[in-house]
């Protein structure tokens, strides 16, 4: 799960998918990262923690890290929260990265529509509520689609 700062969107996606995967008895390794380094080492945004907690998911222990080329080796699937993140992933990956592993997160819900999970960083709490709802739908779709 990849966004820009790894403090707002992708930490929610990491927490929600890990929670759902456990419920489904799947043995997947899930992590998140950001394409920018500004917030490395920080806990998730206060409002990301709050909305997850309201849904019974504790993400307070997660810490921001930067997305690196090694993630292309470690993971089978890489989800970008929005097109700007996807562009950064391409740059970090360079010519040797397997870009077939990468897709926009919301394409799991609406294939090929390239819808973003919008950046809530400069907004208010309602933005985080909207982000949570999109991520919840996306994570359900990931689990449903993997069994196809
Ligand atoms: P995120 O949100 O990519 O969902 O973690 C952002 C967090 C920080 C910044 C931008 C987006 N920033 O510019 O510092």
Backbone and ligand atoms as CSV (ligand in chain L), in Angstrom:
chain,resi,resn,atom,element,x,y,z
A,1,UNK,N,N,0.853,-1.173,0.000
A,1,UNK,CA,C,0.000,0.000,0.000
A,1,UNK,C,C,0.896,1.233,0.000
A,2,UNK,N,N,0.775,2.060,-1.019
A,2,UNK,CA,C,1.726,3.171,-1.141
A,2,UNK,C,C,0.994,4.499,-1.367
A,3,UNK,N,N,1.378,5.509,-0.588
A,3,UNK,CA,C,0.898,6.877,-0.822
A,3,UNK,C,C,2.109,7.797,-0.788
A,4,UNK,N,N,1.915,9.079,-0.596
A,4,UNK,CA,C,3.048,10.010,-0.625
A,4,UNK,C,C,3.807,10.006,0.701
A,5,UNK,N,N,3.090,10.287,1.797
A,5,UNK,CA,C,3.753,10.474,3.088
A,5,UNK,C,C,3.817,9.242,3.962
A,6,UNK,N,N,2.984,8.236,3.642
A,6,UNK,CA,C,2.828,7.039,4.492
A,6,UNK,C,C,2.380,7.406,5.909
A,7,UNK,N,N,1.591,8.491,5.988
A,7,UNK,CA,C,1.008,8.808,7.309
A,7,UNK,C,C,-0.515,8.919,7.283
A,8,UNK,N,N,-1.123,9.149,6.109
A,8,UNK,CA,C,-2.593,9.298,6.054
A,8,UNK,C,C,-3.273,8.086,5.415
A,9,UNK,N,N,-3.114,7.918,4.084
A,9,UNK,CA,C,-3.890,6.905,3.356
A,9,UNK,C,C,-3.334,5.487,3.484
A,10,UNK,N,N,-2.068,5.289,3.127
A,10,UNK,CA,C,-1.557,3.910,3.096
A,10,UNK,C,C,-1.488,3.244,4.480
A,11,UNK,N,N,-1.281,3.990,5.584
A,11,UNK,CA,C,-1.350,3.300,6.889
A,11,UNK,C,C,-2.751,2.768,7.180
A,12,UNK,N,N,-3.792,3.509,6.728
A,12,UNK,CA,C,-5.164,3.006,6.892
A,12,UNK,C,C,-5.314,1.730,6.069
A,13,UNK,N,N,-4.842,1.784,4.814
A,13,UNK,CA,C,-4.972,0.620,3.926
A,13,UNK,C,C,-4.237,-0.594,4.497
A,14,UNK,N,N,-3.046,-0.356,5.062
A,14,UNK,CA,C,-2.291,-1.455,5.689
A,14,UNK,C,C,-3.094,-2.067,6.832
A,15,UNK,N,N,-3.617,-1.212,7.711
A,15,UNK,CA,C,-4.343,-1.704,8.886
A,15,UNK,C,C,-5.633,-2.422,8.515
A,16,UNK,N,N,-6.376,-1.829,7.585
A,16,UNK,CA,C,-7.670,-2.402,7.197
A,16,UNK,C,C,-7.470,-3.730,6.458
A,17,UNK,N,N,-6.524,-3.773,5.524
A,17,UNK,CA,C,-6.330,-5.032,4.777
A,17,UNK,C,C,-5.809,-6.131,5.712
A,18,UNK,N,N,-4.873,-5.772,6.600
A,18,UNK,CA,C,-4.350,-6.785,7.531
A,18,UNK,C,C,-5.490,-7.365,8.392
A,19,UNK,N,N,-6.381,-6.481,8.825
A,19,UNK,CA,C,-7.528,-6.886,9.640
A,19,UNK,C,C,-8.452,-7.840,8.854
A,20,UNK,N,N,-8.752,-7.482,7.620
A,20,UNK,CA,C,-9.677,-8.299,6.809
A,20,UNK,C,C,-9.046,-9.647,6.416
A,21,UNK,N,N,-7.755,-9.599,6.112
A,21,UNK,CA,C,-7.033,-10.814,5.722
A,21,UNK,C,C,-7.040,-11.823,6.867
A,22,UNK,N,N,-6.869,-11.309,8.076
A,22,UNK,CA,C,-6.893,-12.164,9.273
A,22,UNK,C,C,-8.280,-12.792,9.425
A,23,UNK,N,N,-9.299,-11.976,9.241
A,23,UNK,CA,C,-10.687,-12.479,9.343
A,23,UNK,C,C,-10.954,-13.588,8.332
A,24,UNK,N,N,-10.319,-13.477,7.146
A,24,UNK,CA,C,-10.520,-14.471,6.086
A,24,UNK,C,C,-9.552,-15.653,6.180
A,25,UNK,N,N,-8.687,-15.634,7.187
A,25,UNK,CA,C,-7.737,-16.730,7.372
A,25,UNK,C,C,-6.681,-16.814,6.281
A,26,UNK,N,N,-6.389,-15.673,5.656
A,26,UNK,CA,C,-5.371,-15.652,4.595
A,26,UNK,C,C,-4.004,-15.340,5.211
A,27,UNK,N,N,-2.960,-15.925,4.631
A,27,UNK,CA,C,-1.616,-15.732,5.167
A,27,UNK,C,C,-0.819,-14.775,4.270
A,28,UNK,N,N,-1.235,-13.522,4.233
A,28,UNK,CA,C,-0.579,-12.528,3.384
A,28,UNK,C,C,0.293,-11.624,4.237
A,29,UNK,N,N,1.400,-11.181,3.666
A,29,UNK,CA,C,2.247,-10.177,4.317
A,29,UNK,C,C,1.869,-8.812,3.752
A,30,UNK,N,N,1.496,-7.916,4.631
A,30,UNK,CA,C,1.011,-6.600,4.205
A,30,UNK,C,C,1.858,-5.517,4.841
A,31,UNK,N,N,2.193,-4.491,4.043
A,31,UNK,CA,C,2.961,-3.374,4.578
A,31,UNK,C,C,2.548,-2.120,3.810
A,32,UNK,N,N,3.021,-0.979,4.272
A,32,UNK,CA,C,2.775,0.258,3.544
A,32,UNK,C,C,4.042,1.091,3.537
A,33,UNK,N,N,4.088,2.046,2.602
A,33,UNK,CA,C,5.253,2.907,2.452
A,33,UNK,C,C,4.829,4.180,1.736
A,34,UNK,N,N,5.706,5.184,1.775
A,34,UNK,CA,C,5.449,6.435,1.072
A,34,UNK,C,C,6.542,6.704,0.062
A,35,UNK,N,N,6.190,7.418,-1.008
A,35,UNK,CA,C,7.206,7.733,-2.019
A,35,UNK,C,C,8.047,8.944,-1.611
A,36,UNK,N,N,7.591,9.674,-0.577
A,36,UNK,CA,C,8.345,10.846,-0.093
A,36,UNK,C,C,8.896,10.538,1.296
A,37,UNK,N,N,9.957,11.266,1.682
A,37,UNK,CA,C,10.635,10.926,2.940
A,37,UNK,C,C,10.282,11.845,4.114
A,38,UNK,N,N,9.422,12.873,3.875
A,38,UNK,CA,C,9.180,13.896,4.922
A,38,UNK,C,C,8.786,13.318,6.277
A,39,UNK,N,N,8.035,12.238,6.288
A,39,UNK,CA,C,7.442,11.776,7.550
A,39,UNK,C,C,8.005,10.438,8.045
A,40,UNK,N,N,9.130,10.023,7.486
A,40,UNK,CA,C,9.727,8.731,7.849
A,40,UNK,C,C,9.902,8.630,9.376
A,41,UNK,N,N,9.478,7.500,9.919
A,41,UNK,CA,C,9.605,7.252,11.359
A,41,UNK,C,C,8.414,7.709,12.176
A,42,UNK,N,N,7.499,8.459,11.531
A,42,UNK,CA,C,6.337,8.980,12.275
A,42,UNK,C,C,5.204,7.953,12.339
A,43,UNK,N,N,4.398,8.076,13.395
A,43,UNK,CA,C,3.172,7.284,13.510
A,43,UNK,C,C,2.151,7.842,12.517
A,44,UNK,N,N,1.096,7.072,12.215
A,44,UNK,CA,C,0.061,7.580,11.317
A,44,UNK,C,C,-0.570,8.872,11.843
A,45,UNK,N,N,-1.096,9.665,10.922
A,45,UNK,CA,C,-1.805,10.911,11.243
A,45,UNK,C,C,-2.862,10.635,12.323
A,46,UNK,N,N,-3.021,11.595,13.210
A,46,UNK,CA,C,-3.981,11.486,14.319
A,46,UNK,C,C,-5.379,11.068,13.815
A,47,UNK,N,N,-5.806,11.642,12.703
A,47,UNK,CA,C,-7.158,11.349,12.204
A,47,UNK,C,C,-7.235,9.980,11.519
A,48,UNK,N,N,-6.117,9.516,10.950
A,48,UNK,CA,C,-6.090,8.147,10.402
A,48,UNK,C,C,-6.204,7.144,11.554
A,49,UNK,N,N,-5.473,7.435,12.651
A,49,UNK,CA,C,-5.553,6.552,13.824
A,49,UNK,C,C,-6.964,6.551,14.392
A,50,UNK,N,N,-7.574,7.753,14.444
A,50,UNK,CA,C,-8.901,7.890,15.061
A,50,UNK,C,C,-9.958,7.099,14.280
A,51,UNK,N,N,-9.961,7.256,12.957
A,51,UNK,CA,C,-11.003,6.587,12.153
A,51,UNK,C,C,-10.828,5.071,12.186
A,52,UNK,N,N,-9.575,4.626,12.199
A,52,UNK,CA,C,-9.352,3.175,12.287
A,52,UNK,C,C,-9.817,2.643,13.642
A,53,UNK,N,N,-9.490,3.392,14.688
A,53,UNK,CA,C,-9.886,2.980,16.045
A,53,UNK,C,C,-11.401,2.866,16.149
A,54,UNK,N,N,-12.106,3.803,15.507
A,54,UNK,CA,C,-13.581,3.768,15.513
A,54,UNK,C,C,-14.119,2.500,14.843
A,55,UNK,N,N,-13.292,1.903,13.980
A,55,UNK,CA,C,-13.684,0.646,13.321
A,55,UNK,C,C,-12.996,-0.563,13.951
A,56,UNK,N,N,-12.426,-0.373,15.131
A,56,UNK,CA,C,-11.836,-1.489,15.872
A,56,UNK,C,C,-10.462,-1.912,15.382
A,57,UNK,N,N,-9.769,-0.994,14.678
A,57,UNK,CA,C,-8.449,-1.342,14.132
A,57,UNK,C,C,-7.395,-0.393,14.713
A,58,UNK,N,N,-6.382,-0.968,15.350
A,58,UNK,CA,C,-5.325,-0.175,15.983
A,58,UNK,C,C,-4.138,-0.067,15.031
A,59,UNK,N,N,-3.850,1.147,14.548
A,59,UNK,CA,C,-2.693,1.323,13.653
A,59,UNK,C,C,-1.605,2.176,14.329
A,60,UNK,N,N,-1.739,2.378,15.645
A,60,UNK,CA,C,-0.838,3.307,16.342
A,60,UNK,C,C,0.623,2.866,16.337
A,61,UNK,N,N,0.868,1.550,16.172
A,61,UNK,CA,C,2.245,1.037,16.213
A,61,UNK,C,C,2.965,1.191,14.866
A,62,UNK,N,N,2.215,1.480,13.793
A,62,UNK,CA,C,2.824,1.558,12.460
A,62,UNK,C,C,3.703,2.818,12.355
A,63,UNK,N,N,4.785,2.725,11.591
A,63,UNK,CA,C,5.692,3.861,11.415
A,63,UNK,C,C,5.964,4.070,9.928
A,64,UNK,N,N,6.030,5.328,9.543
A,64,UNK,CA,C,6.219,5.655,8.123
A,64,UNK,C,C,7.611,5.250,7.645
A,65,UNK,N,N,7.667,4.716,6.450
A,65,UNK,CA,C,8.946,4.408,5.803
A,65,UNK,C,C,8.832,4.778,4.327
A,66,UNK,N,N,9.987,4.832,3.678
A,66,UNK,CA,C,10.004,5.208,2.274
A,66,UNK,C,C,9.922,3.972,1.386
A,67,UNK,N,N,9.162,4.075,0.307
A,67,UNK,CA,C,9.088,3.006,-0.685
A,67,UNK,C,C,10.438,2.909,-1.394
A,68,UNK,N,N,10.908,1.657,-1.572
A,68,UNK,CA,C,12.201,1.480,-2.252
A,68,UNK,C,C,12.105,0.387,-3.325
A,69,UNK,N,N,13.138,0.284,-4.140
A,69,UNK,CA,C,13.166,-0.731,-5.197
A,69,UNK,C,C,12.974,-2.132,-4.620
A,70,UNK,N,N,13.498,-2.359,-3.412
A,70,UNK,CA,C,13.417,-3.702,-2.817
A,70,UNK,C,C,11.964,-4.151,-2.613
A,71,UNK,N,N,11.038,-3.193,-2.562
A,71,UNK,CA,C,9.624,-3.560,-2.419
A,71,UNK,C,C,9.113,-4.307,-3.657
A,72,UNK,N,N,9.728,-4.033,-4.800
A,72,UNK,CA,C,9.358,-4.779,-6.012
A,72,UNK,C,C,9.761,-6.252,-5.892
A,73,UNK,N,N,10.803,-6.517,-5.120
A,73,UNK,CA,C,11.271,-7.891,-4.926
A,73,UNK,C,C,10.437,-8.571,-3.830
A,74,UNK,N,N,10.146,-7.825,-2.764
A,74,UNK,CA,C,9.499,-8.404,-1.578
A,74,UNK,C,C,8.017,-8.695,-1.753
A,75,UNK,N,N,7.346,-7.937,-2.621
A,75,UNK,CA,C,5.877,-8.021,-2.699
A,75,UNK,C,C,5.394,-8.433,-4.086
A,76,UNK,N,N,4.266,-9.171,-4.097
A,76,UNK,CA,C,3.662,-9.620,-5.353
A,76,UNK,C,C,2.786,-8.545,-5.971
A,77,UNK,N,N,2.277,-7.671,-5.116
A,77,UNK,CA,C,1.306,-6.676,-5.579
A,77,UNK,C,C,1.584,-5.342,-4.894
A,78,UNK,N,N,1.586,-4.278,-5.653
A,78,UNK,CA,C,1.870,-2.946,-5.118
A,78,UNK,C,C,0.726,-2.015,-5.529
A,79,UNK,N,N,0.068,-1.412,-4.531
A,79,UNK,CA,C,-1.071,-0.541,-4.809
A,79,UNK,C,C,-0.718,0.913,-4.548
A,80,UNK,N,N,-0.918,1.739,-5.573
A,80,UNK,CA,C,-0.719,3.186,-5.430
A,80,UNK,C,C,-2.068,3.840,-5.148
A,81,UNK,N,N,-2.077,4.762,-4.204
A,81,UNK,CA,C,-3.341,5.409,-3.826
A,81,UNK,C,C,-3.832,6.402,-4.883
A,82,UNK,N,N,-2.917,6.945,-5.682
A,82,UNK,CA,C,-3.328,7.922,-6.702
A,82,UNK,C,C,-2.274,7.970,-7.809
A,83,UNK,N,N,-2.612,8.678,-8.893
A,83,UNK,CA,C,-1.750,8.693,-10.085
A,83,UNK,C,C,-0.382,9.318,-9.808
A,84,UNK,N,N,-0.329,10.365,-8.951
A,84,UNK,CA,C,0.980,10.976,-8.662
A,84,UNK,C,C,1.888,9.986,-7.932
A,85,UNK,N,N,1.274,9.159,-7.089
A,85,UNK,CA,C,2.039,8.129,-6.375
A,85,UNK,C,C,2.551,7.078,-7.375
A,86,UNK,N,N,1.688,6.707,-8.310
A,86,UNK,CA,C,2.072,5.721,-9.339
A,86,UNK,C,C,3.267,6.234,-10.150
A,87,UNK,N,N,3.247,7.521,-10.494
A,87,UNK,CA,C,4.370,8.116,-11.245
A,87,UNK,C,C,5.665,8.022,-10.440
A,88,UNK,N,N,5.584,8.277,-9.141
A,88,UNK,CA,C,6.775,8.209,-8.282
A,88,UNK,C,C,7.281,6.764,-8.161
A,89,UNK,N,N,6.345,5.824,-8.067
A,89,UNK,CA,C,6.728,4.402,-7.989
A,89,UNK,C,C,7.498,4.008,-9.256
A,90,UNK,N,N,7.031,4.503,-10.400
A,90,UNK,CA,C,7.713,4.218,-11.680
A,90,UNK,C,C,9.136,4.766,-11.664
A,91,UNK,N,N,9.293,5.986,-11.137
A,91,UNK,CA,C,10.621,6.610,-11.077
A,91,UNK,C,C,11.547,5.840,-10.143
A,92,UNK,N,N,11.020,5.453,-8.975
A,92,UNK,CA,C,11.829,4.723,-7.990
A,92,UNK,C,C,12.202,3.346,-8.557
A,93,UNK,N,N,11.254,2.720,-9.256
A,93,UNK,CA,C,11.486,1.389,-9.815
A,93,UNK,C,C,12.512,1.380,-10.936
A,94,UNK,N,N,12.464,2.416,-11.771
A,94,UNK,CA,C,13.381,2.481,-12.907
A,94,UNK,C,C,13.113,1.366,-13.905
A,95,UNK,N,N,14.042,1.157,-14.840
A,95,UNK,CA,C,13.797,0.219,-15.949
A,95,UNK,C,C,13.740,-1.250,-15.526
A,96,UNK,N,N,14.288,-1.597,-14.363
A,96,UNK,CA,C,14.352,-3.017,-13.974
A,96,UNK,C,C,13.140,-3.479,-13.159
A,97,UNK,N,N,12.291,-2.553,-12.773
A,97,UNK,CA,C,11.151,-2.916,-11.914
A,97,UNK,C,C,10.040,-3.577,-12.720
A,98,UNK,N,N,9.403,-4.568,-12.104
A,98,UNK,CA,C,8.267,-5.254,-12.744
A,98,UNK,C,C,7.001,-4.442,-12.474
A,99,UNK,N,N,6.696,-3.551,-13.426
A,99,UNK,CA,C,5.544,-2.650,-13.231
A,99,UNK,C,C,4.204,-3.374,-13.362
A,100,UNK,N,N,4.228,-4.647,-13.802
A,100,UNK,CA,C,2.957,-5.392,-13.862
A,100,UNK,C,C,2.421,-5.672,-12.447
A,101,UNK,N,N,3.292,-5.524,-11.444
A,101,UNK,CA,C,2.851,-5.730,-10.050
A,101,UNK,C,C,2.081,-4.526,-9.506
A,102,UNK,N,N,2.138,-3.401,-10.220
A,102,UNK,CA,C,1.627,-2.135,-9.684
A,102,UNK,C,C,0.285,-1.773,-10.312
A,103,UNK,N,N,-0.640,-1.326,-9.484
A,103,UNK,CA,C,-1.908,-0.800,-9.998
A,103,UNK,C,C,-2.418,0.263,-9.039
A,104,UNK,N,N,-3.344,1.057,-9.543
A,104,UNK,CA,C,-4.027,2.000,-8.654
A,104,UNK,C,C,-4.966,1.194,-7.761
A,105,UNK,N,N,-4.964,1.511,-6.486
A,105,UNK,CA,C,-5.739,0.774,-5.490
A,105,UNK,C,C,-7.217,0.650,-5.878
A,106,UNK,N,N,-7.835,1.760,-6.281
A,106,UNK,CA,C,-9.278,1.737,-6.542
A,106,UNK,C,C,-9.648,0.980,-7.817
A,107,UNK,N,N,-8.649,0.621,-8.638
A,107,UNK,CA,C,-8.948,-0.199,-9.828
A,107,UNK,C,C,-9.428,-1.596,-9.438
A,108,UNK,N,N,-9.187,-2.005,-8.192
A,108,UNK,CA,C,-9.736,-3.289,-7.715
A,108,UNK,C,C,-11.265,-3.208,-7.622
A,109,UNK,N,N,-11.775,-2.000,-7.398
A,109,UNK,CA,C,-13.233,-1.796,-7.280
A,109,UNK,C,C,-13.829,-1.496,-8.657
A,110,UNK,N,N,-13.245,-0.527,-9.348
A,110,UNK,CA,C,-13.705,-0.145,-10.690
A,110,UNK,C,C,-12.525,-0.280,-11.648
A,111,UNK,N,N,-12.424,-1.480,-12.216
A,111,UNK,CA,C,-11.278,-1.836,-13.063
A,111,UNK,C,C,-11.058,-0.822,-14.204
A,112,UNK,N,N,-9.848,-0.331,-14.317
A,112,UNK,CA,C,-9.484,0.540,-15.431
A,112,UNK,C,C,-9.998,1.969,-15.343
A,113,UNK,N,N,-10.709,2.320,-14.265
A,113,UNK,CA,C,-11.260,3.680,-14.168
A,113,UNK,C,C,-10.265,4.691,-13.588
A,114,UNK,N,N,-9.192,4.157,-13.011
A,114,UNK,CA,C,-8.110,5.013,-12.493
A,114,UNK,C,C,-8.589,6.083,-11.505
A,115,UNK,N,N,-9.506,5.699,-10.620
A,115,UNK,CA,C,-9.988,6.639,-9.604
A,115,UNK,C,C,-8.967,6.743,-8.462
A,116,UNK,N,N,-8.769,7.942,-7.920
A,116,UNK,CA,C,-7.823,8.087,-6.800
A,116,UNK,C,C,-8.477,7.867,-5.441
A,117,UNK,N,N,-7.646,7.530,-4.451
A,117,UNK,CA,C,-8.026,7.758,-3.057
A,117,UNK,C,C,-7.440,9.139,-2.760
A,118,UNK,N,N,-8.306,10.178,-2.628
A,118,UNK,CA,C,-7.776,11.543,-2.551
A,118,UNK,C,C,-6.951,11.811,-1.298
A,119,UNK,N,N,-5.945,12.678,-1.471
A,119,UNK,CA,C,-5.041,13.039,-0.373
A,119,UNK,C,C,-5.805,13.869,0.674
A,120,UNK,N,N,-5.945,13.383,1.907
A,120,UNK,CA,C,-6.719,14.124,2.917
A,120,UNK,C,C,-5.865,15.046,3.782
A,121,UNK,N,N,-4.548,15.114,3.510
A,121,UNK,CA,C,-3.586,15.731,4.440
A,121,UNK,C,C,-3.921,17.177,4.785
A,122,UNK,N,N,-4.324,17.962,3.776
A,122,UNK,CA,C,-4.570,19.392,4.019
A,122,UNK,C,C,-6.035,19.690,4.349
A,123,UNK,N,N,-6.867,18.640,4.468
A,123,UNK,CA,C,-8.288,18.840,4.718
A,123,UNK,C,C,-8.684,18.575,6.159
A,124,UNK,N,N,-9.971,18.375,6.342
A,124,UNK,CA,C,-10.540,18.166,7.678
A,124,UNK,C,C,-10.892,16.690,7.880
A,125,UNK,N,N,-11.546,16.415,8.996
A,125,UNK,CA,C,-11.869,15.029,9.360
A,125,UNK,C,C,-12.765,14.343,8.320
A,126,UNK,N,N,-13.676,15.100,7.688
A,126,UNK,CA,C,-14.575,14.476,6.702
A,126,UNK,C,C,-13.793,13.839,5.554
A,127,UNK,N,N,-12.653,14.423,5.227
A,127,UNK,CA,C,-11.803,13.854,4.174
A,127,UNK,C,C,-11.271,12.478,4.562
A,128,UNK,N,N,-10.934,12.324,5.827
A,128,UNK,CA,C,-10.422,11.041,6.326
A,128,UNK,C,C,-11.538,9.988,6.366
A,129,UNK,N,N,-12.773,10.456,6.659
A,129,UNK,CA,C,-13.923,9.538,6.666
A,129,UNK,C,C,-14.130,8.996,5.255
A,130,UNK,N,N,-14.057,9.906,4.264
A,130,UNK,CA,C,-14.234,9.506,2.856
A,130,UNK,C,C,-13.125,8.523,2.432
A,131,UNK,N,N,-11.896,8.852,2.821
A,131,UNK,CA,C,-10.752,7.981,2.507
A,131,UNK,C,C,-10.954,6.589,3.122
A,132,UNK,N,N,-11.379,6.561,4.368
A,132,UNK,CA,C,-11.581,5.264,5.033
A,132,UNK,C,C,-12.605,4.423,4.258
A,133,UNK,N,N,-13.714,5.060,3.856
A,133,UNK,CA,C,-14.771,4.319,3.144
A,133,UNK,C,C,-14.261,3.749,1.816
A,134,UNK,N,N,-13.489,4.544,1.089
A,134,UNK,CA,C,-12.920,4.060,-0.182
A,134,UNK,C,C,-11.970,2.889,0.077
A,135,UNK,N,N,-11.117,3.045,1.085
A,135,UNK,CA,C,-10.135,1.999,1.388
A,135,UNK,C,C,-10.830,0.719,1.852
A,136,UNK,N,N,-11.884,0.871,2.632
A,136,UNK,CA,C,-12.643,-0.297,3.094
A,136,UNK,C,C,-13.206,-1.078,1.895
A,137,UNK,N,N,-13.783,-0.344,0.947
A,137,UNK,CA,C,-14.327,-0.981,-0.267
A,137,UNK,C,C,-13.211,-1.640,-1.086
A,138,UNK,N,N,-12.091,-0.922,-1.202
A,138,UNK,CA,C,-10.964,-1.436,-1.983
A,138,UNK,C,C,-10.396,-2.726,-1.391
A,139,UNK,N,N,-10.297,-2.761,-0.071
A,139,UNK,CA,C,-9.741,-3.957,0.590
A,139,UNK,C,C,-10.689,-5.145,0.442
A,140,UNK,N,N,-11.988,-4.886,0.538
A,140,UNK,CA,C,-12.961,-5.966,0.283
A,140,UNK,C,C,-12.788,-6.508,-1.127
A,141,UNK,N,N,-12.600,-5.600,-2.085
A,141,UNK,CA,C,-12.458,-6.008,-3.495
A,141,UNK,C,C,-11.173,-6.808,-3.713
A,142,UNK,N,N,-10.093,-6.402,-3.068
A,142,UNK,CA,C,-8.812,-7.127,-3.212
A,142,UNK,C,C,-9.002,-8.582,-2.782
A,143,UNK,N,N,-9.672,-8.777,-1.652
A,143,UNK,CA,C,-9.867,-10.134,-1.133
A,143,UNK,C,C,-10.806,-10.931,-2.047
A,144,UNK,N,N,-11.853,-10.268,-2.512
A,144,UNK,CA,C,-12.820,-10.946,-3.411
A,144,UNK,C,C,-12.130,-11.298,-4.742
A,145,UNK,N,N,-11.383,-10.365,-5.303
A,145,UNK,CA,C,-10.775,-10.567,-6.623
A,145,UNK,C,C,-9.659,-11.603,-6.616
A,146,UNK,N,N,-8.973,-11.769,-5.489
A,146,UNK,CA,C,-7.854,-12.720,-5.461
A,146,UNK,C,C,-8.304,-14.154,-5.626
A,147,UNK,N,N,-9.564,-14.431,-5.309
A,147,UNK,CA,C,-10.031,-15.819,-5.410
A,147,UNK,C,C,-10.569,-16.132,-6.811
A,148,UNK,N,N,-10.565,-15.116,-7.707
A,148,UNK,CA,C,-11.080,-15.336,-9.066
A,148,UNK,C,C,-10.120,-16.153,-9.903
L,1,LIG,P1,P,-0.515,10.557,2.555
L,1,LIG,O1,O,-0.812,12.104,2.839
L,1,LIG,O2,O,0.248,10.509,1.257
L,1,LIG,O3,O,-1.875,9.959,2.431
L,1,LIG,O4,O,0.278,10.056,3.736
L,1,LIG,C1,C,0.175,13.083,2.811
L,1,LIG,C2,C,0.939,13.300,3.931
L,1,LIG,C3,C,1.901,14.294,3.912
L,1,LIG,C4,C,2.079,15.066,2.777
L,1,LIG,C5,C,1.324,14.831,1.645
L,1,LIG,C6,C,0.362,13.833,1.669
L,1,LIG,N1,N,3.059,16.103,2.781
L,1,LIG,O5,O,3.148,16.822,1.775
L,1,LIG,O6,O,3.786,16.258,3.771
